[in-house]
Amino acid sequence: MKKFYLIAIFSLFLFACNNDDDGYGPTYDYTFTENSELTVVSYDTESYIKYGEVNPGEKLVFEYRYDAGVDLNMSDSGFTEWIKFEIDPELEQFSYTDTELVAIDAVYTKSCF
């Protein structure tokens, strides 16, 4: 068991000392917000693009954010995308498909630079 801990600690040091990250590469994160609700809005009535705003409420809102990063040698590179949805906070597990996604206010948004 001691060997396992030593290998795990060594692995952490190995990955922590990697100098390849210049701070401009892809990143992603997952968050959830309790006691909130997701409001799906469009800032332009002519646009099909929808955004999800997290506001105080009684639901549990999940958010996935992926940032593709930028290529410093290319103008207008990179993009960010979000997937947001809300569920009943009493659920212990969930699975949604097809038209059920409308009921949980699922929204996908992409922003390009």
C-alpha atoms as an extended CHARMM CRD file, in Angstrom:
* protein
*
       113  EXT
         1         1  MET       CA              0.0000000000        0.0000000000        0.0000000000  PROA      1               0.0000000000
         2         2  LYS       CA              2.9080000000        2.3500000000        0.7270000000  PROA      2               0.0000000000
         3         3  LYS       CA              4.2050000000        1.8160000000       -2.8080000000  PROA      3               0.0000000000
         4         4  PHE       CA              0.8540000000        2.8910000000       -4.2280000000  PROA      4               0.0000000000
         5         5  TYR       CA              0.9810000000        6.1830000000       -2.3070000000  PROA      5               0.0000000000
         6         6  LEU       CA              4.5420000000        6.8330000000       -3.4420000000  PROA      6               0.0000000000
         7         7  ILE       CA              3.6350000000        6.1810000000       -7.0740000000  PROA      7               0.0000000000
         8         8  ALA       CA              0.5660000000        8.4420000000       -6.7910000000  PROA      8               0.0000000000
         9         9  ILE       CA              2.5900000000       11.2870000000       -5.2440000000  PROA      9               0.0000000000
        10        10  PHE       CA              5.3330000000       10.9200000000       -7.8540000000  PROA      10              0.0000000000
        11        11  SER       CA              2.7180000000       11.0300000000      -10.6190000000  PROA      11              0.0000000000
        12        12  LEU       CA              1.2760000000       14.2540000000       -9.2070000000  PROA      12              0.0000000000
        13        13  PHE       CA              4.7040000000       15.8740000000       -9.1970000000  PROA      13              0.0000000000
        14        14  LEU       CA              5.3570000000       14.6720000000      -12.7300000000  PROA      14              0.0000000000
        15        15  PHE       CA              2.1520000000       16.2250000000      -14.0890000000  PROA      15              0.0000000000
        16        16  ALA       CA              2.4750000000       19.3780000000      -11.9740000000  PROA      16              0.0000000000
        17        17  CYS       CA              5.9350000000       20.1110000000      -13.3690000000  PROA      17              0.0000000000
        18        18  ASN       CA              4.8500000000       19.9920000000      -17.0070000000  PROA      18              0.0000000000
        19        19  ASN       CA              5.8680000000       23.2760000000      -18.7150000000  PROA      19              0.0000000000
        20        20  ASP       CA              3.9130000000       22.7360000000      -21.9520000000  PROA      20              0.0000000000
        21        21  ASP       CA              0.9140000000       24.8230000000      -20.8360000000  PROA      21              0.0000000000
        22        22  ASP       CA              1.2370000000       28.3780000000      -22.1200000000  PROA      22              0.0000000000
        23        23  GLY       CA             -2.1200000000       29.4340000000      -20.6510000000  PROA      23              0.0000000000
        24        24  TYR       CA             -3.7950000000       29.6890000000      -24.0680000000  PROA      24              0.0000000000
        25        25  GLY       CA             -4.8690000000       26.0730000000      -24.5690000000  PROA      25              0.0000000000
        26        26  PRO       CA             -8.3010000000       24.5150000000      -24.1640000000  PROA      26              0.0000000000
        27        27  THR       CA             -9.9930000000       24.5060000000      -20.7650000000  PROA      27              0.0000000000
        28        28  TYR       CA            -13.2950000000       23.1680000000      -19.4860000000  PROA      28              0.0000000000
        29        29  ASP       CA            -15.2290000000       23.1630000000      -16.2570000000  PROA      29              0.0000000000
        30        30  TYR       CA            -18.4100000000       21.7720000000      -14.7590000000  PROA      30              0.0000000000
        31        31  THR       CA            -20.4160000000       23.6760000000      -12.1780000000  PROA      31              0.0000000000
        32        32  PHE       CA            -23.7800000000       23.3990000000      -10.5240000000  PROA      32              0.0000000000
        33        33  THR       CA            -25.7480000000       26.0380000000       -8.6670000000  PROA      33              0.0000000000
        34        34  GLU       CA            -28.2690000000       25.1710000000       -5.9810000000  PROA      34              0.0000000000
        35        35  ASN       CA            -31.3870000000       27.2450000000       -5.2790000000  PROA      35              0.0000000000
        36        36  SER       CA            -31.4560000000       28.6620000000       -8.7660000000  PROA      36              0.0000000000
        37        37  GLU       CA            -33.2730000000       28.4270000000      -12.0660000000  PROA      37              0.0000000000
        38        38  LEU       CA            -32.3020000000       28.7100000000      -15.7020000000  PROA      38              0.0000000000
        39        39  THR       CA            -33.9620000000       31.3620000000      -17.8310000000  PROA      39              0.0000000000
        40        40  VAL       CA            -33.5560000000       30.8240000000      -21.5770000000  PROA      40              0.0000000000
        41        41  VAL       CA            -33.3630000000       34.1460000000      -23.4220000000  PROA      41              0.0000000000
        42        42  SER       CA            -32.5090000000       35.5030000000      -26.8450000000  PROA      42              0.0000000000
        43        43  TYR       CA            -31.0330000000       38.9870000000      -27.0470000000  PROA      43              0.0000000000
        44        44  ASP       CA            -32.2750000000       39.4600000000      -30.5810000000  PROA      44              0.0000000000
        45        45  THR       CA            -35.8160000000       38.5500000000      -31.6400000000  PROA      45              0.0000000000
        46        46  GLU       CA            -34.5640000000       37.7140000000      -35.1410000000  PROA      46              0.0000000000
        47        47  SER       CA            -31.8780000000       35.3110000000      -33.8890000000  PROA      47              0.0000000000
        48        48  TYR       CA            -32.1210000000       31.6020000000      -33.2200000000  PROA      48              0.0000000000
        49        49  ILE       CA            -29.2500000000       31.8560000000      -30.7160000000  PROA      49              0.0000000000
        50        50  LYS       CA            -30.3810000000       31.2390000000      -27.1410000000  PROA      50              0.0000000000
        51        51  TYR       CA            -28.5760000000       31.9690000000      -23.8890000000  PROA      51              0.0000000000
        52        52  GLY       CA            -29.0870000000       30.5860000000      -20.4080000000  PROA      52              0.0000000000
        53        53  GLU       CA            -29.1260000000       32.9850000000      -17.4850000000  PROA      53              0.0000000000
        54        54  VAL       CA            -28.8270000000       31.5480000000      -13.9690000000  PROA      54              0.0000000000
        55        55  ASN       CA            -31.1640000000       33.3200000000      -11.5240000000  PROA      55              0.0000000000
        56        56  PRO       CA            -32.3120000000       32.6220000000       -7.9540000000  PROA      56              0.0000000000
        57        57  GLY       CA            -34.9540000000       29.9000000000       -7.8240000000  PROA      57              0.0000000000
        58        58  GLU       CA            -35.8420000000       26.4360000000       -6.5270000000  PROA      58              0.0000000000
        59        59  LYS       CA            -33.9800000000       24.1940000000       -8.9990000000  PROA      59              0.0000000000
        60        60  LEU       CA            -30.4700000000       22.8310000000       -9.4640000000  PROA      60              0.0000000000
        61        61  VAL       CA            -28.6920000000       24.2930000000      -12.5160000000  PROA      61              0.0000000000
        62        62  PHE       CA            -25.8190000000       22.4790000000      -14.2160000000  PROA      62              0.0000000000
        63        63  GLU       CA            -23.3610000000       24.2290000000      -16.4870000000  PROA      63              0.0000000000
        64        64  TYR       CA            -20.6210000000       22.7970000000      -18.7100000000  PROA      64              0.0000000000
        65        65  ARG       CA            -18.1920000000       25.3070000000      -20.2350000000  PROA      65              0.0000000000
        66        66  TYR       CA            -15.5460000000       24.4950000000      -22.8400000000  PROA      66              0.0000000000
        67        67  ASP       CA            -13.0650000000       27.1140000000      -24.0010000000  PROA      67              0.0000000000
        68        68  ALA       CA            -11.0530000000       25.9810000000      -27.0380000000  PROA      68              0.0000000000
        69        69  GLY       CA             -8.2970000000       28.4750000000      -26.3060000000  PROA      69              0.0000000000
        70        70  VAL       CA             -6.5880000000       30.7000000000      -28.8280000000  PROA      70              0.0000000000
        71        71  ASP       CA             -3.8090000000       30.3020000000      -31.3390000000  PROA      71              0.0000000000
        72        72  LEU       CA             -1.5770000000       33.3340000000      -30.8430000000  PROA      72              0.0000000000
        73        73  ASN       CA             -0.4100000000       33.0650000000      -34.4730000000  PROA      73              0.0000000000
        74        74  MET       CA             -3.9380000000       33.3360000000      -35.8710000000  PROA      74              0.0000000000
        75        75  SER       CA             -6.3800000000       36.2100000000      -35.6170000000  PROA      75              0.0000000000
        76        76  ASP       CA             -9.9560000000       35.4520000000      -34.5800000000  PROA      76              0.0000000000
        77        77  SER       CA             -9.1120000000       32.0200000000      -33.2510000000  PROA      77              0.0000000000
        78        78  GLY       CA            -10.8140000000       30.2190000000      -30.4150000000  PROA      78              0.0000000000
        79        79  PHE       CA            -14.3620000000       29.6690000000      -29.2750000000  PROA      79              0.0000000000
        80        80  THR       CA            -16.3140000000       28.9320000000      -26.1200000000  PROA      80              0.0000000000
        81        81  GLU       CA            -19.3870000000       26.7500000000      -25.7340000000  PROA      81              0.0000000000
        82        82  TRP       CA            -21.8160000000       26.2570000000      -22.8640000000  PROA      82              0.0000000000
        83        83  ILE       CA            -24.3950000000       23.6020000000      -22.0970000000  PROA      83              0.0000000000
        84        84  LYS       CA            -26.8140000000       24.5200000000      -19.3120000000  PROA      84              0.0000000000
        85        85  PHE       CA            -29.8930000000       22.8170000000      -17.8930000000  PROA      85              0.0000000000
        86        86  GLU       CA            -31.9400000000       22.6730000000      -14.6940000000  PROA      86              0.0000000000
        87        87  ILE       CA            -33.3770000000       19.7500000000      -12.7450000000  PROA      87              0.0000000000
        88        88  ASP       CA            -35.4350000000       19.1410000000       -9.6310000000  PROA      88              0.0000000000
        89        89  PRO       CA            -33.0140000000       19.1690000000       -6.6640000000  PROA      89              0.0000000000
        90        90  GLU       CA            -34.7560000000       16.1260000000       -5.1170000000  PROA      90              0.0000000000
        91        91  LEU       CA            -33.5790000000       13.8020000000       -7.9170000000  PROA      91              0.0000000000
        92        92  GLU       CA            -30.7410000000       11.4030000000       -7.1620000000  PROA      92              0.0000000000
        93        93  GLN       CA            -30.2390000000       10.4320000000      -10.8060000000  PROA      93              0.0000000000
        94        94  PHE       CA            -31.6150000000       11.6180000000      -14.1300000000  PROA      94              0.0000000000
        95        95  SER       CA            -31.6450000000       10.9290000000      -17.8500000000  PROA      95              0.0000000000
        96        96  TYR       CA            -33.3600000000       13.1010000000      -20.4500000000  PROA      96              0.0000000000
        97        97  THR       CA            -33.8120000000       12.7110000000      -24.2180000000  PROA      97              0.0000000000
        98        98  ASP       CA            -35.6850000000       14.2810000000      -27.1100000000  PROA      98              0.0000000000
        99        99  THR       CA            -38.5820000000       16.5400000000      -26.0670000000  PROA      99              0.0000000000
       100       100  GLU       CA            -37.7740000000       16.0570000000      -22.3590000000  PROA      100             0.0000000000
       101       101  LEU       CA            -34.8650000000       18.4490000000      -22.9020000000  PROA      101             0.0000000000
       102       102  VAL       CA            -37.3240000000       21.3130000000      -23.3770000000  PROA      102             0.0000000000
       103       103  ALA       CA            -38.8000000000       20.6870000000      -19.9150000000  PROA      103             0.0000000000
       104       104  ILE       CA            -35.3860000000       21.1440000000      -18.2430000000  PROA      104             0.0000000000
       105       105  ASP       CA            -34.6210000000       24.3130000000      -20.2360000000  PROA      105             0.0000000000
       106       106  ALA       CA            -31.5620000000       22.7240000000      -21.8440000000  PROA      106             0.0000000000
       107       107  VAL       CA            -29.6360000000       25.2970000000      -23.8420000000  PROA      107             0.0000000000
       108       108  TYR       CA            -26.4480000000       25.0860000000      -25.9230000000  PROA      108             0.0000000000
       109       109  THR       CA            -24.6130000000       28.3160000000      -26.7070000000  PROA      109             0.0000000000
       110       110  LYS       CA            -21.4640000000       28.8500000000      -28.7370000000  PROA      110             0.0000000000
       111       111  SER       CA            -19.4310000000       32.0240000000      -28.8840000000  PROA      111             0.0000000000
       112       112  CYS       CA            -16.7930000000       32.4830000000      -31.5830000000  PROA      112             0.0000000000
       113       113  PHE       CA            -14.1220000000       35.1350000000      -31.6660000000  PROA      113             0.0000000000
